Amino acid sequence: MNFLPIFLQAADANEAASQTTQLIMTGVMVVGLLAIMYFAVIRPQKKREKQLKEQMEKLRVGDPVVTIGGIVGRVANIKDDEITISTSLANTLITFQKSAISTVVKPEEPKAEKSAVDKAKSKKKFKIKGEDEE
């Protein structure tokens, strides 16, 4: 009896199964790569765009801004799609489109936290040199 045709048929079946498995793995890799691209690039960009849009809606005269060209100034006038900013000490007025504003600079709020020394004094776990005893 000749078993060669049976072995060849079995080898063809194994080869077809491995090709199918390889095709499925390639598909999974592509889907995984697209998911990584979405969460690493596209989603953060949309979040930044949404944040900038909200800042533009809240923009008021006197707010400090930075343009996409790097010009820093304060908003002097807001019209429909144009913003005039005042730069330098000479109050040079420059008009831009709203889309040219890259950042609305928020002033830093003073911190209400206690310093480390104040925290230590309130806990009274150790003495600080020069401090009067109560």
C-alpha positions as CSV (number, residue, x, y, z in Angstrom):
1,M,0.0,0.0,0.0
2,N,1.2,3.4,-0.8
3,F,0.7,5.9,2.0
4,L,2.3,8.9,0.2
5,P,-1.0,10.4,-1.1
6,I,-2.4,10.3,2.5
7,F,0.6,12.0,4.0
8,L,0.4,14.7,1.2
9,Q,-3.2,15.3,1.9
10,A,-2.5,15.7,5.6
11,A,0.4,18.0,4.9
12,D,-1.9,20.2,2.7
13,A,-4.5,20.4,5.5
14,N,-1.9,21.4,8.1
15,E,-0.5,24.0,5.7
16,A,-4.0,25.5,5.0
17,A,-4.7,25.6,8.8
18,S,-1.3,27.4,9.4
19,Q,-2.1,29.9,6.7
20,T,-5.5,30.6,8.2
21,T,-3.9,31.1,11.6
22,Q,-1.3,33.4,10.2
23,L,-4.0,35.5,8.4
24,I,-6.0,35.8,11.7
25,M,-2.9,36.8,13.6
26,T,-2.1,39.5,11.0
27,G,-5.6,40.8,11.3
28,V,-5.3,40.9,15.1
29,M,-2.0,42.8,14.8
30,V,-3.5,45.4,12.5
31,V,-6.5,45.9,14.8
32,G,-4.1,46.2,17.8
33,L,-1.9,48.8,16.0
34,L,-5.0,50.8,15.0
35,A,-6.2,50.8,18.7
36,I,-2.8,51.9,19.9
37,M,-2.7,54.7,17.3
38,Y,-6.2,55.8,18.4
39,F,-5.4,55.9,22.1
40,A,-1.9,57.4,21.7
41,V,-2.5,60.0,19.0
42,I,-6.1,60.7,17.9
43,R,-7.9,60.7,21.3
44,P,-5.4,63.1,23.0
45,Q,-5.5,65.5,20.0
46,K,-9.3,65.6,20.1
47,K,-9.2,66.3,23.8
48,R,-6.8,69.2,23.2
49,E,-9.0,70.6,20.4
50,K,-12.0,70.4,22.7
51,Q,-10.2,72.2,25.5
52,L,-8.9,75.0,23.2
53,K,-12.5,75.4,21.8
54,E,-13.8,75.9,25.4
55,Q,-11.0,78.4,26.1
56,M,-11.9,80.3,23.0
57,E,-15.6,80.5,24.0
58,K,-14.5,81.8,27.5
59,L,-12.0,84.3,26.0
60,R,-12.4,87.9,27.4
61,V,-10.7,91.2,26.9
62,G,-7.5,91.3,29.0
63,D,-6.8,87.6,28.9
64,P,-3.1,86.7,28.1
65,V,-2.7,84.6,24.9
66,V,0.0,83.0,22.8
67,T,-0.4,82.8,19.0
68,I,0.7,79.9,16.9
69,G,3.6,82.1,15.8
70,G,4.8,82.6,19.4
71,I,3.6,86.2,19.8
72,V,2.5,86.8,23.4
73,G,0.0,89.5,24.3
74,R,-3.3,90.5,26.0
75,V,-6.6,90.5,24.2
76,A,-7.6,94.1,23.4
77,N,-10.7,93.5,21.2
78,I,-12.8,90.5,20.1
79,K,-14.9,90.6,16.9
80,D,-16.6,87.8,15.1
81,D,-13.6,85.8,13.9
82,E,-10.9,88.2,14.7
83,I,-8.9,89.0,17.9
84,T,-6.8,92.0,18.4
85,I,-4.0,91.6,20.9
86,S,-1.8,94.2,22.5
87,T,1.9,93.3,22.7
88,S,5.0,94.9,24.3
89,L,5.2,98.1,26.4
90,A,4.4,100.2,23.4
91,N,0.9,98.5,23.2
92,T,1.4,97.5,19.6
93,L,-2.0,96.2,18.4
94,I,-2.0,93.1,16.1
95,T,-5.1,91.5,14.7
96,F,-5.3,87.7,14.2
97,Q,-8.0,85.2,13.4
98,K,-9.3,83.2,16.3
99,S,-7.7,80.1,14.8
100,A,-4.2,81.6,15.2
101,I,-4.5,81.6,19.0
102,S,-2.7,78.5,20.3
103,T,-3.0,79.0,24.1
104,V,-4.9,81.0,26.5
105,V,-2.6,81.6,29.5
106,K,-4.3,81.2,32.8
107,P,-2.9,83.2,35.7
108,E,-1.6,81.0,38.5
109,E,-3.7,80.9,41.7
110,P,-1.9,81.3,45.0
111,K,-1.5,78.0,46.8
112,A,-3.5,77.7,50.0
113,E,-1.4,74.8,51.3
114,K,0.6,75.1,54.5
115,S,4.4,75.0,54.3
116,A,6.3,72.0,55.8
117,V,7.3,74.1,58.8
118,D,3.7,75.1,59.5
119,K,2.6,71.5,59.2
120,A,5.3,70.4,61.6
121,K,4.3,73.1,64.1
122,S,0.7,72.0,64.0
123,K,1.5,68.4,64.6
124,K,4.1,69.1,67.3
125,K,5.9,65.9,66.7
126,F,9.3,67.5,67.1
127,K,10.8,70.8,68.3
128,I,12.1,73.4,66.0
129,K,15.2,75.2,67.2
130,G,14.6,78.7,68.5
131,E,10.9,78.1,69.0
132,D,9.5,79.1,72.4
133,E,7.9,76.3,74.3
134,E,4.3,76.7,75.2
